[in-house]
Amino acid sequence: MRVPLTISERERGERLGLALRTARGERSIADVATQAGISPETLRKIERGRIPTPAFFTVVAVADVLGMSLDGLLSGLAVGDAAEMATLGR
């Protein structure tokens, strides 16, 4: 059984998803996901906030395909979120 997400986890996931979705613009989910080496469904879930803490290397791959730096991505999130997101690879 999966533990329900907290409100702050859902909000953080939604902010990350919004940042990635905004950066993706008019590009298709399938195109970006394929180039990042993930499934379109995984990217769709990240963008919708259904995966609030995606794997660090997944975020790196998507950001790279979108031409975003991690600093740029994290600066768009709240300070606490940035610190939390920075620990994903550990």
C-alpha positions in Angstrom: 0.0 0.0 0.0 1.3 3.4 -1.0 1.6 6.1 1.7 -0.6 9.1 0.8 1.3 12.3 -0.2 1.4 15.2 2.2 0.0 18.5 1.1 3.5 20.0 0.9 4.7 17.0 -1.2 1.8 17.5 -3.6 2.5 21.2 -3.8 6.2 20.7 -4.4 5.5 18.1 -7.1 3.0 20.5 -8.8 5.5 23.4 -8.8 8.2 21.1 -10.3 5.8 19.8 -12.9 4.6 23.3 -13.8 8.2 24.5 -14.3 9.0 21.5 -16.6 5.7 21.8 -18.5 6.3 25.6 -19.0 9.8 24.9 -20.3 8.5 22.2 -22.6 6.2 24.7 -24.3 4.8 23.4 -27.5 7.1 20.4 -27.7 5.4 17.1 -27.4 5.6 15.0 -24.3 6.6 12.0 -26.4 9.5 13.9 -28.0 10.9 15.3 -24.7 10.4 12.0 -22.8 12.1 9.9 -25.6 15.1 12.3 -25.7 15.4 12.2 -21.9 15.2 8.4 -21.9 12.0 8.1 -19.9 8.4 7.1 -20.9 5.9 9.7 -21.9 3.7 8.5 -19.1 6.5 9.2 -16.5 7.0 12.7 -17.8 3.2 13.2 -17.8 3.0 12.1 -14.2 5.9 14.4 -13.2 4.3 17.4 -15.0 1.0 16.7 -13.2 2.7 16.4 -9.8 1.8 12.8 -9.4 5.5 11.9 -8.9 6.4 14.5 -6.3 10.0 13.4 -5.9 11.2 12.0 -9.2 14.7 10.5 -9.4 17.5 13.0 -9.5 18.8 11.7 -12.8 15.4 11.8 -14.3 15.1 15.5 -13.5 18.6 16.1 -14.8 17.8 14.3 -18.1 14.5 16.2 -18.6 16.1 19.6 -17.7 19.0 18.9 -20.1 16.6 18.1 -23.0 14.7 21.3 -22.2 17.9 23.3 -22.2 17.4 24.2 -18.5 20.2 24.3 -15.9 19.4 22.7 -12.6 20.2 26.0 -10.9 17.5 27.6 -13.1 15.0 24.9 -12.4 15.6 25.0 -8.7 15.5 28.8 -8.5 12.0 28.6 -9.7 11.0 26.5 -6.7 10.7 27.7 -3.1 13.9 27.7 -1.1 12.9 24.7 1.0 11.9 22.8 -2.1 15.3 23.5 -3.7 17.1 22.1 -0.7 14.9 19.0 -0.7 15.1 18.5 -4.4 18.9 18.8 -4.2 19.0 15.7 -1.9 17.2 13.4 -4.4 20.4 11.9 -5.7 21.6 10.9 -2.3 
